[in-house]
Amino acid sequence: MKQNPHFQDADAFYEQLLDAHAGLSREEAELFNARLILLLANQVGEARVLKECIDAARQLPPTTA
């Protein structure tokens, strides 16, 4: 699993992600996120790497809003 930044343009991706959520209800945004996660997971493909990503994400501290 890659843990160092690997984005070609992280700022552009973040902007695209924000734009994709514009005008969505919370439920629609959650469904969009689920679809996006599945599409990205399909790009990764390897079960071991996906498990490592899940484990790493669970270890990150929660954000406060």
PDBQT receptor file of N, H, CA, C and O in Angstrom, charges set to zero:
ATOM      1  N   MET A   1       0.839  -1.171   0.000  1.00  0.00    +0.000 N 
ATOM      2  CA  MET A   1       0.000   0.000   0.000  1.00  0.00    +0.000 C 
ATOM      3  C   MET A   1       0.889   1.240   0.000  1.00  0.00    +0.000 C 
ATOM      4  O   MET A   1       1.822   1.354   0.795  1.00  0.00    +0.000 OA
ATOM      5  N   LYS A   2       0.584   2.155  -0.896  1.00  0.00    +0.000 N 
ATOM      6  H   LYS A   2      -0.174   2.062  -1.542  1.00  0.00    +0.000 HD
ATOM      7  CA  LYS A   2       1.326   3.415  -0.956  1.00  0.00    +0.000 C 
ATOM      8  C   LYS A   2       0.864   4.318   0.174  1.00  0.00    +0.000 C 
ATOM      9  O   LYS A   2      -0.333   4.576   0.307  1.00  0.00    +0.000 OA
ATOM     10  N   GLN A   3       1.791   4.801   0.988  1.00  0.00    +0.000 N 
ATOM     11  H   GLN A   3       2.762   4.591   0.880  1.00  0.00    +0.000 HD
ATOM     12  CA  GLN A   3       1.415   5.706   2.066  1.00  0.00    +0.000 C 
ATOM     13  C   GLN A   3       1.949   7.109   1.856  1.00  0.00    +0.000 C 
ATOM     14  O   GLN A   3       1.533   8.039   2.547  1.00  0.00    +0.000 OA
ATOM     15  N   ASN A   4       2.859   7.275   0.919  1.00  0.00    +0.000 N 
ATOM     16  H   ASN A   4       3.197   6.519   0.358  1.00  0.00    +0.000 HD
ATOM     17  CA  ASN A   4       3.340   8.604   0.579  1.00  0.00    +0.000 C 
ATOM     18  C   ASN A   4       2.403   9.197  -0.474  1.00  0.00    +0.000 C 
ATOM     19  O   ASN A   4       1.805   8.452  -1.250  1.00  0.00    +0.000 OA
ATOM     20  N   PRO A   5       2.265  10.515  -0.512  1.00  0.00    +0.000 N 
ATOM     21  CA  PRO A   5       1.393  11.126  -1.525  1.00  0.00    +0.000 C 
ATOM     22  C   PRO A   5       1.764  10.655  -2.928  1.00  0.00    +0.000 C 
ATOM     23  O   PRO A   5       2.936  10.631  -3.304  1.00  0.00    +0.000 OA
ATOM     24  N   HIS A   6       0.748  10.284  -3.683  1.00  0.00    +0.000 N 
ATOM     25  H   HIS A   6      -0.204  10.303  -3.377  1.00  0.00    +0.000 HD
ATOM     26  CA  HIS A   6       0.960   9.711  -5.011  1.00  0.00    +0.000 C 
ATOM     27  C   HIS A   6       0.083  10.410  -6.057  1.00  0.00    +0.000 C 
ATOM     28  O   HIS A   6      -0.069   9.915  -7.174  1.00  0.00    +0.000 OA
ATOM     29  N   PHE A   7      -0.487  11.552  -5.695  1.00  0.00    +0.000 N 
ATOM     30  H   PHE A   7      -0.364  11.954  -4.788  1.00  0.00    +0.000 HD
ATOM     31  CA  PHE A   7      -1.368  12.288  -6.598  1.00  0.00    +0.000 C 
ATOM     32  C   PHE A   7      -0.564  13.026  -7.646  1.00  0.00    +0.000 C 
ATOM     33  O   PHE A   7       0.520  13.534  -7.360  1.00  0.00    +0.000 OA
ATOM     34  N   GLN A   8      -1.089  13.087  -8.857  1.00  0.00    +0.000 N 
ATOM     35  H   GLN A   8      -1.969  12.674  -9.089  1.00  0.00    +0.000 HD
ATOM     36  CA  GLN A   8      -0.498  13.957  -9.864  1.00  0.00    +0.000 C 
ATOM     37  C   GLN A   8      -0.838  15.407  -9.547  1.00  0.00    +0.000 C 
ATOM     38  O   GLN A   8       0.001  16.293  -9.712  1.00  0.00    +0.000 OA
ATOM     39  N   ASP A   9      -2.064  15.653  -9.093  1.00  0.00    +0.000 N 
ATOM     40  H   ASP A   9      -2.746  14.934  -8.960  1.00  0.00    +0.000 HD
ATOM     41  CA  ASP A   9      -2.499  17.012  -8.743  1.00  0.00    +0.000 C 
ATOM     42  C   ASP A   9      -3.572  16.896  -7.660  1.00  0.00    +0.000 C 
ATOM     43  O   ASP A   9      -4.767  16.889  -7.954  1.00  0.00    +0.000 OA
ATOM     44  N   ALA A  10      -3.130  16.806  -6.412  1.00  0.00    +0.000 N 
ATOM     45  H   ALA A  10      -2.158  16.812  -6.174  1.00  0.00    +0.000 HD
ATOM     46  CA  ALA A  10      -4.048  16.595  -5.292  1.00  0.00    +0.000 C 
ATOM     47  C   ALA A  10      -5.067  17.721  -5.171  1.00  0.00    +0.000 C 
ATOM     48  O   ALA A  10      -6.233  17.465  -4.870  1.00  0.00    +0.000 OA
ATOM     49  N   ASP A  11      -4.652  18.946  -5.400  1.00  0.00    +0.000 N 
ATOM     50  H   ASP A  11      -3.705  19.154  -5.645  1.00  0.00    +0.000 HD
ATOM     51  CA  ASP A  11      -5.580  20.072  -5.287  1.00  0.00    +0.000 C 
ATOM     52  C   ASP A  11      -6.692  19.985  -6.326  1.00  0.00    +0.000 C 
ATOM     53  O   ASP A  11      -7.852  20.264  -6.023  1.00  0.00    +0.000 OA
ATOM     54  N   ALA A  12      -6.343  19.603  -7.538  1.00  0.00    +0.000 N 
ATOM     55  H   ALA A  12      -5.401  19.376  -7.784  1.00  0.00    +0.000 HD
ATOM     56  CA  ALA A  12      -7.350  19.468  -8.594  1.00  0.00    +0.000 C 
ATOM     57  C   ALA A  12      -8.328  18.339  -8.257  1.00  0.00    +0.000 C 
ATOM     58  O   ALA A  12      -9.534  18.476  -8.462  1.00  0.00    +0.000 OA
ATOM     59  N   PHE A  13      -7.804  17.226  -7.741  1.00  0.00    +0.000 N 
ATOM     60  H   PHE A  13      -6.824  17.115  -7.574  1.00  0.00    +0.000 HD
ATOM     61  CA  PHE A  13      -8.688  16.119  -7.355  1.00  0.00    +0.000 C 
ATOM     62  C   PHE A  13      -9.643  16.556  -6.258  1.00  0.00    +0.000 C 
ATOM     63  O   PHE A  13     -10.838  16.265  -6.323  1.00  0.00    +0.000 OA
ATOM     64  N   TYR A  14      -9.133  17.249  -5.256  1.00  0.00    +0.000 N 
ATOM     65  H   TYR A  14      -8.162  17.485  -5.203  1.00  0.00    +0.000 HD
ATOM     66  CA  TYR A  14      -9.972  17.707  -4.149  1.00  0.00    +0.000 C 
ATOM     67  C   TYR A  14     -11.057  18.646  -4.664  1.00  0.00    +0.000 C 
ATOM     68  O   TYR A  14     -12.207  18.560  -4.233  1.00  0.00    +0.000 OA
ATOM     69  N   GLU A  15     -10.708  19.526  -5.567  1.00  0.00    +0.000 N 
ATOM     70  H   GLU A  15      -9.774  19.596  -5.917  1.00  0.00    +0.000 HD
ATOM     71  CA  GLU A  15     -11.683  20.452  -6.155  1.00  0.00    +0.000 C 
ATOM     72  C   GLU A  15     -12.755  19.698  -6.940  1.00  0.00    +0.000 C 
ATOM     73  O   GLU A  15     -13.938  20.029  -6.857  1.00  0.00    +0.000 OA
ATOM     74  N   GLN A  16     -12.340  18.688  -7.699  1.00  0.00    +0.000 N 
ATOM     75  H   GLN A  16     -11.379  18.419  -7.767  1.00  0.00    +0.000 HD
ATOM     76  CA  GLN A  16     -13.293  17.869  -8.444  1.00  0.00    +0.000 C 
ATOM     77  C   GLN A  16     -14.235  17.131  -7.490  1.00  0.00    +0.000 C 
ATOM     78  O   GLN A  16     -15.431  17.012  -7.756  1.00  0.00    +0.000 OA
ATOM     79  N   LEU A  17     -13.690  16.642  -6.389  1.00  0.00    +0.000 N 
ATOM     80  H   LEU A  17     -12.719  16.739  -6.173  1.00  0.00    +0.000 HD
ATOM     81  CA  LEU A  17     -14.488  15.930  -5.407  1.00  0.00    +0.000 C 
ATOM     82  C   LEU A  17     -15.520  16.854  -4.768  1.00  0.00    +0.000 C 
ATOM     83  O   LEU A  17     -16.680  16.477  -4.598  1.00  0.00    +0.000 OA
ATOM     84  N   LEU A  18     -15.090  18.068  -4.416  1.00  0.00    +0.000 N 
ATOM     85  H   LEU A  18     -14.148  18.374  -4.555  1.00  0.00    +0.000 HD
ATOM     86  CA  LEU A  18     -16.033  19.043  -3.868  1.00  0.00    +0.000 C 
ATOM     87  C   LEU A  18     -17.115  19.393  -4.881  1.00  0.00    +0.000 C 
ATOM     88  O   LEU A  18     -18.296  19.459  -4.540  1.00  0.00    +0.000 OA
ATOM     89  N   ASP A  19     -16.709  19.615  -6.124  1.00  0.00    +0.000 N 
ATOM     90  H   ASP A  19     -15.750  19.561  -6.401  1.00  0.00    +0.000 HD
ATOM     91  CA  ASP A  19     -17.671  19.950  -7.180  1.00  0.00    +0.000 C 
ATOM     92  C   ASP A  19     -18.686  18.822  -7.381  1.00  0.00    +0.000 C 
ATOM     93  O   ASP A  19     -19.867  19.079  -7.616  1.00  0.00    +0.000 OA
ATOM     94  N   ALA A  20     -18.222  17.578  -7.289  1.00  0.00    +0.000 N 
ATOM     95  H   ALA A  20     -17.263  17.369  -7.099  1.00  0.00    +0.000 HD
ATOM     96  CA  ALA A  20     -19.109  16.424  -7.483  1.00  0.00    +0.000 C 
ATOM     97  C   ALA A  20     -20.173  16.343  -6.396  1.00  0.00    +0.000 C 
ATOM     98  O   ALA A  20     -21.248  15.790  -6.627  1.00  0.00    +0.000 OA
ATOM     99  N   HIS A  21     -19.888  16.891  -5.208  1.00  0.00    +0.000 N 
ATOM    100  H   HIS A  21     -19.015  17.340  -5.021  1.00  0.00    +0.000 HD
ATOM    101  CA  HIS A  21     -20.841  16.868  -4.100  1.00  0.00    +0.000 C 
ATOM    102  C   HIS A  21     -21.787  18.064  -4.106  1.00  0.00    +0.000 C 
ATOM    103  O   HIS A  21     -22.765  18.088  -3.359  1.00  0.00    +0.000 OA
ATOM    104  N   ALA A  22     -21.499  19.045  -4.940  1.00  0.00    +0.000 N 
ATOM    105  H   ALA A  22     -20.704  19.025  -5.547  1.00  0.00    +0.000 HD
ATOM    106  CA  ALA A  22     -22.316  20.263  -4.961  1.00  0.00    +0.000 C 
ATOM    107  C   ALA A  22     -23.771  19.932  -5.292  1.00  0.00    +0.000 C 
ATOM    108  O   ALA A  22     -24.056  19.247  -6.274  1.00  0.00    +0.000 OA
ATOM    109  N   GLY A  23     -24.671  20.422  -4.470  1.00  0.00    +0.000 N 
ATOM    110  H   GLY A  23     -24.440  20.979  -3.672  1.00  0.00    +0.000 HD
ATOM    111  CA  GLY A  23     -26.096  20.243  -4.700  1.00  0.00    +0.000 C 
ATOM    112  C   GLY A  23     -26.664  18.902  -4.278  1.00  0.00    +0.000 C 
ATOM    113  O   GLY A  23     -27.862  18.662  -4.433  1.00  0.00    +0.000 OA
ATOM    114  N   LEU A  24     -25.823  18.020  -3.745  1.00  0.00    +0.000 N 
ATOM    115  H   LEU A  24     -24.850  18.214  -3.619  1.00  0.00    +0.000 HD
ATOM    116  CA  LEU A  24     -26.317  16.712  -3.306  1.00  0.00    +0.000 C 
ATOM    117  C   LEU A  24     -26.809  16.793  -1.868  1.00  0.00    +0.000 C 
ATOM    118  O   LEU A  24     -26.244  17.511  -1.042  1.00  0.00    +0.000 OA
ATOM    119  N   SER A  25     -27.862  16.051  -1.586  1.00  0.00    +0.000 N 
ATOM    120  H   SER A  25     -28.320  15.469  -2.257  1.00  0.00    +0.000 HD
ATOM    121  CA  SER A  25     -28.291  15.909  -0.200  1.00  0.00    +0.000 C 
ATOM    122  C   SER A  25     -27.277  15.023   0.512  1.00  0.00    +0.000 C 
ATOM    123  O   SER A  25     -26.412  14.421  -0.124  1.00  0.00    +0.000 OA
ATOM    124  N   ARG A  26     -27.388  14.948   1.824  1.00  0.00    +0.000 N 
ATOM    125  H   ARG A  26     -28.091  15.438   2.341  1.00  0.00    +0.000 HD
ATOM    126  CA  ARG A  26     -26.458  14.087   2.582  1.00  0.00    +0.000 C 
ATOM    127  C   ARG A  26     -26.556  12.643   2.103  1.00  0.00    +0.000 C 
ATOM    128  O   ARG A  26     -25.538  11.975   1.925  1.00  0.00    +0.000 OA
ATOM    129  N   GLU A  27     -27.773  12.164   1.895  1.00  0.00    +0.000 N 
ATOM    130  H   GLU A  27     -28.601  12.707   2.039  1.00  0.00    +0.000 HD
ATOM    131  CA  GLU A  27     -27.961  10.780   1.433  1.00  0.00    +0.000 C 
ATOM    132  C   GLU A  27     -27.362  10.586   0.038  1.00  0.00    +0.000 C 
ATOM    133  O   GLU A  27     -26.690   9.585  -0.211  1.00  0.00    +0.000 OA
ATOM    134  N   GLU A  28     -27.594  11.519  -0.856  1.00  0.00    +0.000 N 
ATOM    135  H   GLU A  28     -28.140  12.332  -0.653  1.00  0.00    +0.000 HD
ATOM    136  CA  GLU A  28     -27.028  11.423  -2.204  1.00  0.00    +0.000 C 
ATOM    137  C   GLU A  28     -25.507  11.459  -2.156  1.00  0.00    +0.000 C 
ATOM    138  O   GLU A  28     -24.846  10.732  -2.898  1.00  0.00    +0.000 OA
ATOM    139  N   ALA A  29     -24.948  12.297  -1.294  1.00  0.00    +0.000 N 
ATOM    140  H   ALA A  29     -25.485  12.887  -0.692  1.00  0.00    +0.000 HD
ATOM    141  CA  ALA A  29     -23.492  12.389  -1.156  1.00  0.00    +0.000 C 
ATOM    142  C   ALA A  29     -22.918  11.078  -0.627  1.00  0.00    +0.000 C 
ATOM    143  O   ALA A  29     -21.864  10.634  -1.081  1.00  0.00    +0.000 OA
ATOM    144  N   GLU A  30     -23.606  10.460   0.329  1.00  0.00    +0.000 N 
ATOM    145  H   GLU A  30     -24.463  10.822   0.698  1.00  0.00    +0.000 HD
ATOM    146  CA  GLU A  30     -23.145   9.181   0.870  1.00  0.00    +0.000 C 
ATOM    147  C   GLU A  30     -23.189   8.092  -0.198  1.00  0.00    +0.000 C 
ATOM    148  O   GLU A  30     -22.280   7.266  -0.277  1.00  0.00    +0.000 OA
ATOM    149  N   LEU A  31     -24.233   8.085  -1.015  1.00  0.00    +0.000 N 
ATOM    150  H   LEU A  31     -24.972   8.757  -0.951  1.00  0.00    +0.000 HD
ATOM    151  CA  LEU A  31     -24.331   7.110  -2.107  1.00  0.00    +0.000 C 
ATOM    152  C   LEU A  31     -23.251   7.367  -3.156  1.00  0.00    +0.000 C 
ATOM    153  O   LEU A  31     -22.651   6.427  -3.677  1.00  0.00    +0.000 OA
ATOM    154  N   PHE A  32     -23.006   8.633  -3.461  1.00  0.00    +0.000 N 
ATOM    155  H   PHE A  32     -23.493   9.397  -3.038  1.00  0.00    +0.000 HD
ATOM    156  CA  PHE A  32     -21.930   8.984  -4.390  1.00  0.00    +0.000 C 
ATOM    157  C   PHE A  32     -20.595   8.479  -3.849  1.00  0.00    +0.000 C 
ATOM    158  O   PHE A  32     -19.819   7.864  -4.580  1.00  0.00    +0.000 OA
ATOM    159  N   ASN A  33     -20.328   8.741  -2.566  1.00  0.00    +0.000 N 
ATOM    160  H   ASN A  33     -20.959   9.241  -1.973  1.00  0.00    +0.000 HD
ATOM    161  CA  ASN A  33     -19.069   8.293  -1.957  1.00  0.00    +0.000 C 
ATOM    162  C   ASN A  33     -18.928   6.777  -2.039  1.00  0.00    +0.000 C 
ATOM    163  O   ASN A  33     -17.847   6.270  -2.336  1.00  0.00    +0.000 OA
ATOM    164  N   ALA A  34     -20.005   6.058  -1.779  1.00  0.00    +0.000 N 
ATOM    165  H   ALA A  34     -20.884   6.470  -1.538  1.00  0.00    +0.000 HD
ATOM    166  CA  ALA A  34     -19.961   4.593  -1.846  1.00  0.00    +0.000 C 
ATOM    167  C   ALA A  34     -19.637   4.131  -3.260  1.00  0.00    +0.000 C 
ATOM    168  O   ALA A  34     -18.818   3.232  -3.447  1.00  0.00    +0.000 OA
ATOM    169  N   ARG A  35     -20.274   4.741  -4.256  1.00  0.00    +0.000 N 
ATOM    170  H   ARG A  35     -20.939   5.472  -4.104  1.00  0.00    +0.000 HD
ATOM    171  CA  ARG A  35     -19.994   4.365  -5.647  1.00  0.00    +0.000 C 
ATOM    172  C   ARG A  35     -18.543   4.685  -6.014  1.00  0.00    +0.000 C 
ATOM    173  O   ARG A  35     -17.867   3.892  -6.668  1.00  0.00    +0.000 OA
ATOM    174  N   LEU A  36     -18.082   5.849  -5.587  1.00  0.00    +0.000 N 
ATOM    175  H   LEU A  36     -18.632   6.493  -5.055  1.00  0.00    +0.000 HD
ATOM    176  CA  LEU A  36     -16.703   6.249  -5.886  1.00  0.00    +0.000 C 
ATOM    177  C   LEU A  36     -15.704   5.292  -5.233  1.00  0.00    +0.000 C 
ATOM    178  O   LEU A  36     -14.724   4.889  -5.860  1.00  0.00    +0.000 OA
ATOM    179  N   ILE A  37     -15.952   4.937  -3.990  1.00  0.00    +0.000 N 
ATOM    180  H   ILE A  37     -16.748   5.264  -3.481  1.00  0.00    +0.000 HD
ATOM    181  CA  ILE A  37     -15.071   3.993  -3.288  1.00  0.00    +0.000 C 
ATOM    182  C   ILE A  37     -14.996   2.666  -4.035  1.00  0.00    +0.000 C 
ATOM    183  O   ILE A  37     -13.915   2.101  -4.197  1.00  0.00    +0.000 OA
ATOM    184  N   LEU A  38     -16.136   2.171  -4.487  1.00  0.00    +0.000 N 
ATOM    185  H   LEU A  38     -17.015   2.630  -4.356  1.00  0.00    +0.000 HD
ATOM    186  CA  LEU A  38     -16.145   0.894  -5.213  1.00  0.00    +0.000 C 
ATOM    187  C   LEU A  38     -15.412   0.999  -6.548  1.00  0.00    +0.000 C 
ATOM    188  O   LEU A  38     -14.700   0.074  -6.938  1.00  0.00    +0.000 OA
ATOM    189  N   LEU A  39     -15.581   2.114  -7.246  1.00  0.00    +0.000 N 
ATOM    190  H   LEU A  39     -16.160   2.865  -6.929  1.00  0.00    +0.000 HD
ATOM    191  CA  LEU A  39     -14.865   2.302  -8.508  1.00  0.00    +0.000 C 
ATOM    192  C   LEU A  39     -13.358   2.391  -8.286  1.00  0.00    +0.000 C 
ATOM    193  O   LEU A  39     -12.583   1.798  -9.037  1.00  0.00    +0.000 OA
ATOM    194  N   LEU A  40     -12.940   3.130  -7.258  1.00  0.00    +0.000 N 
ATOM    195  H   LEU A  40     -13.569   3.612  -6.648  1.00  0.00    +0.000 HD
ATOM    196  CA  LEU A  40     -11.510   3.243  -6.958  1.00  0.00    +0.000 C 
ATOM    197  C   LEU A  40     -10.937   1.909  -6.482  1.00  0.00    +0.000 C 
ATOM    198  O   LEU A  40      -9.818   1.545  -6.843  1.00  0.00    +0.000 OA
ATOM    199  N   ALA A  41     -11.708   1.184  -5.671  1.00  0.00    +0.000 N 
ATOM    200  H   ALA A  41     -12.617   1.480  -5.378  1.00  0.00    +0.000 HD
ATOM    201  CA  ALA A  41     -11.259  -0.133  -5.206  1.00  0.00    +0.000 C 
ATOM    202  C   ALA A  41     -11.079  -1.079  -6.385  1.00  0.00    +0.000 C 
ATOM    203  O   ALA A  41     -10.162  -1.902  -6.391  1.00  0.00    +0.000 OA
ATOM    204  N   ASN A  42     -11.945  -0.965  -7.373  1.00  0.00    +0.000 N 
ATOM    205  H   ASN A  42     -12.689  -0.297  -7.368  1.00  0.00    +0.000 HD
ATOM    206  CA  ASN A  42     -11.814  -1.795  -8.565  1.00  0.00    +0.000 C 
ATOM    207  C   ASN A  42     -10.531  -1.467  -9.316  1.00  0.00    +0.000 C 
ATOM    208  O   ASN A  42      -9.924  -2.357  -9.913  1.00  0.00    +0.000 OA
ATOM    209  N   GLN A  43     -10.110  -0.215  -9.297  1.00  0.00    +0.000 N 
ATOM    210  H   GLN A  43     -10.603   0.507  -8.812  1.00  0.00    +0.000 HD
ATOM    211  CA  GLN A  43      -8.856   0.180  -9.941  1.00  0.00    +0.000 C 
ATOM    212  C   GLN A  43      -7.660  -0.426  -9.212  1.00  0.00    +0.000 C 
ATOM    213  O   GLN A  43      -6.682  -0.829  -9.841  1.00  0.00    +0.000 OA
ATOM    214  N   VAL A  44      -7.745  -0.488  -7.879  1.00  0.00    +0.000 N 
ATOM    215  H   VAL A  44      -8.540  -0.161  -7.368  1.00  0.00    +0.000 HD
ATOM    216  CA  VAL A  44      -6.664  -1.091  -7.085  1.00  0.00    +0.000 C 
ATOM    217  C   VAL A  44      -6.645  -2.596  -7.328  1.00  0.00    +0.000 C 
ATOM    218  O   VAL A  44      -5.618  -3.171  -7.687  1.00  0.00    +0.000 OA
ATOM    219  N   GLY A  45      -7.797  -3.216  -7.126  1.00  0.00    +0.000 N 
ATOM    220  H   GLY A  45      -8.632  -2.749  -6.835  1.00  0.00    +0.000 HD
ATOM    221  CA  GLY A  45      -7.967  -4.619  -7.464  1.00  0.00    +0.000 C 
ATOM    222  C   GLY A  45      -7.433  -5.640  -6.475  1.00  0.00    +0.000 C 
ATOM    223  O   GLY A  45      -8.091  -6.656  -6.248  1.00  0.00    +0.000 OA
ATOM    224  N   GLU A  46      -6.289  -5.421  -5.887  1.00  0.00    +0.000 N 
ATOM    225  H   GLU A  46      -5.754  -4.597  -6.071  1.00  0.00    +0.000 HD
ATOM    226  CA  GLU A  46      -5.669  -6.420  -5.029  1.00  0.00    +0.000 C 
ATOM    227  C   GLU A  46      -6.314  -6.447  -3.646  1.00  0.00    +0.000 C 
ATOM    228  O   GLU A  46      -6.335  -5.432  -2.950  1.00  0.00    +0.000 OA
ATOM    229  N   ALA A  47      -6.838  -7.602  -3.248  1.00  0.00    +0.000 N 
ATOM    230  H   ALA A  47      -6.821  -8.427  -3.813  1.00  0.00    +0.000 HD
ATOM    231  CA  ALA A  47      -7.527  -7.747  -1.967  1.00  0.00    +0.000 C 
ATOM    232  C   ALA A  47      -6.628  -7.362  -0.795  1.00  0.00    +0.000 C 
ATOM    233  O   ALA A  47      -7.087  -6.725   0.153  1.00  0.00    +0.000 OA
ATOM    234  N   ARG A  48      -5.354  -7.742  -0.850  1.00  0.00    +0.000 N 
ATOM    235  H   ARG A  48      -4.981  -8.259  -1.620  1.00  0.00    +0.000 HD
ATOM    236  CA  ARG A  48      -4.430  -7.437   0.234  1.00  0.00    +0.000 C 
ATOM    237  C   ARG A  48      -4.251  -5.930   0.393  1.00  0.00    +0.000 C 
ATOM    238  O   ARG A  48      -4.258  -5.421   1.514  1.00  0.00    +0.000 OA
ATOM    239  N   VAL A  49      -4.093  -5.224  -0.704  1.00  0.00    +0.000 N 
ATOM    240  H   VAL A  49      -4.087  -5.637  -1.615  1.00  0.00    +0.000 HD
ATOM    241  CA  VAL A  49      -3.907  -3.778  -0.658  1.00  0.00    +0.000 C 
ATOM    242  C   VAL A  49      -5.183  -3.094  -0.158  1.00  0.00    +0.000 C 
ATOM    243  O   VAL A  49      -5.118  -2.157   0.638  1.00  0.00    +0.000 OA
ATOM    244  N   LEU A  50      -6.330  -3.562  -0.623  1.00  0.00    +0.000 N 
ATOM    245  H   LEU A  50      -6.383  -4.323  -1.270  1.00  0.00    +0.000 HD
ATOM    246  CA  LEU A  50      -7.596  -2.993  -0.163  1.00  0.00    +0.000 C 
ATOM    247  C   LEU A  50      -7.768  -3.182   1.339  1.00  0.00    +0.000 C 
ATOM    248  O   LEU A  50      -8.224  -2.270   2.029  1.00  0.00    +0.000 OA
ATOM    249  N   LYS A  51      -7.409  -4.350   1.847  1.00  0.00    +0.000 N 
ATOM    250  H   LYS A  51      -7.039  -5.090   1.286  1.00  0.00    +0.000 HD
ATOM    251  CA  LYS A  51      -7.490  -4.610   3.299  1.00  0.00    +0.000 C 
ATOM    252  C   LYS A  51      -6.552  -3.681   4.055  1.00  0.00    +0.000 C 
ATOM    253  O   LYS A  51      -6.925  -3.137   5.095  1.00  0.00    +0.000 OA
ATOM    254  N   GLU A  52      -5.340  -3.493   3.546  1.00  0.00    +0.000 N 
ATOM    255  H   GLU A  52      -5.037  -3.934   2.701  1.00  0.00    +0.000 HD
ATOM    256  CA  GLU A  52      -4.395  -2.588   4.191  1.00  0.00    +0.000 C 
ATOM    257  C   GLU A  52      -4.943  -1.155   4.216  1.00  0.00    +0.000 C 
ATOM    258  O   GLU A  52      -4.770  -0.441   5.204  1.00  0.00    +0.000 OA
ATOM    259  N   CYS A  53      -5.597  -0.743   3.142  1.00  0.00    +0.000 N 
ATOM    260  H   CYS A  53      -5.738  -1.323   2.340  1.00  0.00    +0.000 HD
ATOM    261  CA  CYS A  53      -6.191   0.601   3.080  1.00  0.00    +0.000 C 
ATOM    262  C   CYS A  53      -7.320   0.745   4.094  1.00  0.00    +0.000 C 
ATOM    263  O   CYS A  53      -7.425   1.770   4.767  1.00  0.00    +0.000 OA
ATOM    264  N   ILE A  54      -8.155  -0.268   4.204  1.00  0.00    +0.000 N 
ATOM    265  H   ILE A  54      -8.070  -1.101   3.657  1.00  0.00    +0.000 HD
ATOM    266  CA  ILE A  54      -9.248  -0.245   5.178  1.00  0.00    +0.000 C 
ATOM    267  C   ILE A  54      -8.680  -0.143   6.586  1.00  0.00    +0.000 C 
ATOM    268  O   ILE A  54      -9.136   0.671   7.389  1.00  0.00    +0.000 OA
ATOM    269  N   ASP A  55      -7.687  -0.968   6.881  1.00  0.00    +0.000 N 
ATOM    270  H   ASP A  55      -7.316  -1.629   6.228  1.00  0.00    +0.000 HD
ATOM    271  CA  ASP A  55      -7.080  -0.950   8.209  1.00  0.00    +0.000 C 
ATOM    272  C   ASP A  55      -6.436   0.408   8.509  1.00  0.00    +0.000 C 
ATOM    273  O   ASP A  55      -6.571   0.933   9.614  1.00  0.00    +0.000 OA
ATOM    274  N   ALA A  56      -5.735   0.972   7.520  1.00  0.00    +0.000 N 
ATOM    275  H   ALA A  56      -5.625   0.545   6.622  1.00  0.00    +0.000 HD
ATOM    276  CA  ALA A  56      -5.083   2.269   7.712  1.00  0.00    +0.000 C 
ATOM    277  C   ALA A  56      -6.119   3.371   7.939  1.00  0.00    +0.000 C 
ATOM    278  O   ALA A  56      -5.926   4.241   8.788  1.00  0.00    +0.000 OA
ATOM    279  N   ALA A  57      -7.205   3.335   7.189  1.00  0.00    +0.000 N 
ATOM    280  H   ALA A  57      -7.362   2.628   6.499  1.00  0.00    +0.000 HD
ATOM    281  CA  ALA A  57      -8.246   4.355   7.341  1.00  0.00    +0.000 C 
ATOM    282  C   ALA A  57      -8.900   4.278   8.719  1.00  0.00    +0.000 C 
ATOM    283  O   ALA A  57      -9.258   5.307   9.291  1.00  0.00    +0.000 OA
ATOM    284  N   ARG A  58      -9.055   3.087   9.246  1.00  0.00    +0.000 N 
ATOM    285  H   ARG A  58      -8.765   2.250   8.781  1.00  0.00    +0.000 HD
ATOM    286  CA  ARG A  58      -9.654   2.939  10.583  1.00  0.00    +0.000 C 
ATOM    287  C   ARG A  58      -8.735   3.469  11.680  1.00  0.00    +0.000 C 
ATOM    288  O   ARG A  58      -9.199   3.869  12.748  1.00  0.00    +0.000 OA
ATOM    289  N   GLN A  59      -7.446   3.471  11.416  1.00  0.00    +0.000 N 
ATOM    290  H   GLN A  59      -7.069   3.147  10.548  1.00  0.00    +0.000 HD
ATOM    291  CA  GLN A  59      -6.477   3.930  12.421  1.00  0.00    +0.000 C 
ATOM    292  C   GLN A  59      -6.312   5.433  12.437  1.00  0.00    +0.000 C 
ATOM    293  O   GLN A  59      -5.768   5.980  13.396  1.00  0.00    +0.000 OA
ATOM    294  N   LEU A  60      -6.773   6.123  11.388  1.00  0.00    +0.000 N 
ATOM    295  H   LEU A  60      -7.215   5.679  10.609  1.00  0.00    +0.000 HD
ATOM    296  CA  LEU A  60      -6.666   7.568  11.353  1.00  0.00    +0.000 C 
ATOM    297  C   LEU A  60      -7.584   8.169  12.400  1.00  0.00    +0.000 C 
ATOM    298  O   LEU A  60      -8.683   7.663  12.626  1.00  0.00    +0.000 OA
ATOM    299  N   PRO A  61      -7.148   9.241  13.041  1.00  0.00    +0.000 N 
ATOM    300  CA  PRO A  61      -8.017   9.865  14.047  1.00  0.00    +0.000 C 
ATOM    301  C   PRO A  61      -9.254  10.475  13.382  1.00  0.00    +0.000 C 
ATOM    302  O   PRO A  61      -9.174  10.981  12.263  1.00  0.00    +0.000 OA
ATOM    303  N   PRO A  62     -10.389  10.426  14.069  1.00  0.00    +0.000 N 
ATOM    304  CA  PRO A  62     -11.595  11.048  13.506  1.00  0.00    +0.000 C 
ATOM    305  C   PRO A  62     -11.431  12.559  13.453  1.00  0.00    +0.000 C 
ATOM    306  O   PRO A  62     -10.750  13.159  14.285  1.00  0.00    +0.000 OA
ATOM    307  N   THR A  63     -12.061  13.150  12.472  1.00  0.00    +0.000 N 
ATOM    308  H   THR A  63     -12.614  12.662  11.796  1.00  0.00    +0.000 HD
ATOM    309  CA  THR A  63     -12.036  14.614  12.380  1.00  0.00    +0.000 C 
ATOM    310  C   THR A  63     -13.156  15.176  13.241  1.00  0.00    +0.000 C 
ATOM    311  O   THR A  63     -14.178  14.526  13.457  1.00  0.00    +0.000 OA
ATOM    312  N   THR A  64     -12.953  16.363  13.718  1.00  0.00    +0.000 N 
ATOM    313  H   THR A  64     -12.122  16.891  13.542  1.00  0.00    +0.000 HD
ATOM    314  CA  THR A  64     -13.997  17.018  14.494  1.00  0.00    +0.000 C 
ATOM    315  C   THR A  64     -14.614  18.105  13.636  1.00  0.00    +0.000 C 
ATOM    316  O   THR A  64     -13.915  18.861  12.960  1.00  0.00    +0.000 OA
ATOM    317  N   ALA A  65     -15.913  18.168  13.675  1.00  0.00    +0.000 N 
ATOM    318  H   ALA A  65     -16.481  17.554  14.223  1.00  0.00    +0.000 HD
ATOM    319  CA  ALA A  65     -16.616  19.177  12.857  1.00  0.00    +0.000 C 
ATOM    320  C   ALA A  65     -17.388  20.111  13.742  1.00  0.00    +0.000 C 
ATOM    321  O   ALA A  65     -18.045  21.028  13.248  1.00  0.00    +0.000 OA
TER     322      ALA A  65
